[in-house]
Amino acid sequence: MVTGTATVDALQLTLKEQDQEGIDLTKVQELITVGVNGVVLPIKAAWTSETFDKADPKNQTIVFVTESFEGELHRIDVRWNFSSPSKQVLLQTDKTSMIAYLNEKDSVSFNISFWDSAGSYFYQGVGHIVFGLDHLLFLIVLGLGLFKSALNRKSVVRAIGLVGAFTLGHALSFTLAYFGLMSFSTTLVEPVIALSIFAAAVGALTKWQWEKYWGIATLIGLVHGLGFASSLAQMGLATSQHAVAIVSFNLGIDLAQTCVVALTAISLWVARNHLGHSHELLRRLVLVAIAGVALFWTITRMITG
């Protein structure tokens, strides 16, 4: 069974008439969802906590207990269907304790086993590229700059080196940020990420071949890595398998970004073969559009913080 505590807005609770310290179990079951290994465990008991803070009458601390489960524990999923004053959730087992934060859907997953941790973080790594529009646009710009002349051995080798340098940068900063050894405010990181997209797009539109300078790619990767870490902190994930999490997350990112650059190169090759010289106009129009979006993001992120 799983035992936990939650701080709930007191107005969302229904107290039993015969016992004002008792809680309507049906209401608690509506407010809290707990799953183990992907299976939802019904809450069988709940009561108010003796440590309820009388100085904060708006919120009520409750304790809940689920039905028991069989088998080895791999993953615990928790979802709050109520507003809570704190997004922090603490999980304690006989082997470890983990702290995570509810994501925007007010849910959090604690991965205990090796494979659950690897799978979850690998999926999140892929998702950060596929659904992270700023990182996705940067990689498209990278491809449009690297393969603007031709898709040949020289451009492929240069692409491998540049993507490798970018990977090295974001892997380093992400790892340091994951363990709390490096930290920058998102109000600083997010505008710089947008500015890096704008600068890369302008470079791809000019004759300056910045993609030859792997050090620049590494520095840009450092900034994007901080963005990855910041986003992951809001994903509602926690694991005791830290090395697995870091490696899996970076593998997911590397696979996704390699696919994006490769697809961009293939798209340019197809356009070059079917549109002739007109493909260059299309390439430039795409770069101008991305540069405009990136500049807009840079300005708005600086203003809004």
Secondary structure, 3 states (H helix, E strand, C coil): CCEEEEEEEHHHCCEECCEEEEECHHHHHHHEEEEECCEECCEEEEEECCCCCCCCCCEEEEEEEECCCCCCCCEEEEEECCCCCCCEEEEECCCCEEEEECCCCCEEEEECCHHHHHHHHHHHHHHHHHCCHHHHHHHHHHHHHHCCCCCCHHHHHHHHHHHHHHHHHHHHHHHHHHCCCCCCCHHHHHHHHHHHHHHHHHHHHCCCCHHHCHHHHHHHHHHHHHHHHHHHCCCCEEECCHHHHHHHHHHHHHHHHHHHHHHHHHHHHHHHHHHCCHHHHHHHHHHHHHHHHHHHHHHHHHHHC
